[in-house]
């Protein structure tokens, strides 16, 4: 019993110190995130209604996946950005920032679209 009393006192002091540090820390205002921080990566196309809901919910940006194969289907065929037009227009009309990201490797560069194009000079140059 005599050993339990110092242990209980120590435990009570630790709990009080922890509680005091939590209360002291909660008085500080957390820093605000940078503008455009809150975004979304939709799994389907963005409709005007979706964009309005996002904006009303505090969403500021839309991450848009772009398949490299769709943009550049052949090595020398040029670029085809038209598939993004509707998404970009819908998002920007609602005041959302569009943050595209490229994924995948086109067939003319690697057999498997998941293969990173870094194995040789030709791939790295593309």
N, C-alpha and C positions, 0 to 999 in steps of 0.2 A: 504494500500500500504506500510506503514511504517513497518508493521509486516512481510511482504513478503521479504523485503530486507535482514534482518538478517537470515531468514529461507533459502533463496537462497544462502547466503554466507556460512552458515553452511553446506548445502547440497553440495556445490562446494568443501569445505574443506574435507568433508567425502569422496567424490568421488576421490579427489586427493590422499588422504591417502590410499584408497583402491587400486588405480592404482599403487602407489609407492610400496605397499607391494607385489602386484602381480609381478611387474617387478623385485623386489629384490629377491623374491623366485624363479623366473625362472632362475636366474643365477647359482643356485646350480645344480649340476649333480645328478639326482636321483640314489639311490642305485641300484646296479645290483641284479637281482633275483638269488637265489642259483641255481647251476647246476642241471639240471633235472626238473626245475620248470614248464616249459611250456610243458604240456602234453595234451592228448586227451583221451576221453572215447568213442571209436567207438561204433556205434549201430549195426554194422554187423561185419563179420569176416574181418581180416586185410590181404589184398593181398600184394604181393611183390611191386606192383605199388603203392598201398596206402602208404606203409611204406616208399618208396622212396620220395613220395610227402610230407609226414609228415616231414621227415628229412630235405628235401630241404626248407620247410617252417619254420624251426626253432623248430619244435616239438622235444622234447627230451625223452618223456616217453609215454607209453600207459597204461591206466587203463583198466584192464580186469575183467569183472564181472564173478564170478565163483559160480555156484549154488551148495550149500552144498550137495543137493540130488544127483547131478551128480557125485560128487567126492566120496561120501560115501552112496550108495543107500541102504545098510542094516547095521544094528548095528554092526555085526561082520564080514561083508564081505570084509573088507580091503578098501583101497583107490584106486581110478581109475583116475589118472591124465592124461591119454592119450588124452583126449579131448582137452587139452590145448597145446599139443605138437606143432601143426602146427602154432598156433598164436605166441607162444613163439619163435619158430625158425625163423619165418618171421620177427618178430620185432627185435630180437637180430642181425640177419644178416644185418639189416639196421642200426644198431647202436642205437636202441631205448631201453630204460629201460622198463621192464615189471613190472607193479605194480598191482598184482591181489588183488581183494577183494571178500570175501565170502558173499553171501547173501542167505536168505531163510533158512527154517528149514526142514529137511527131514521128510517124512511121518512116519517113524518108531519112531520119537521123538515127533511129534505134528501133529494133524489132518490137520491143516491149515498151509501152508508154510510160512505165514506171522506172525505166532505166535512166539514171542521171546522164546527161550529155557531157561527160567530162573524161571519157576514156581515151580520147585521142585529140589531136589538133583540129581535125575537121569538125568534130562535135563542139569543142570549145569555141571555135570561130563562129559557128552557127548561132 
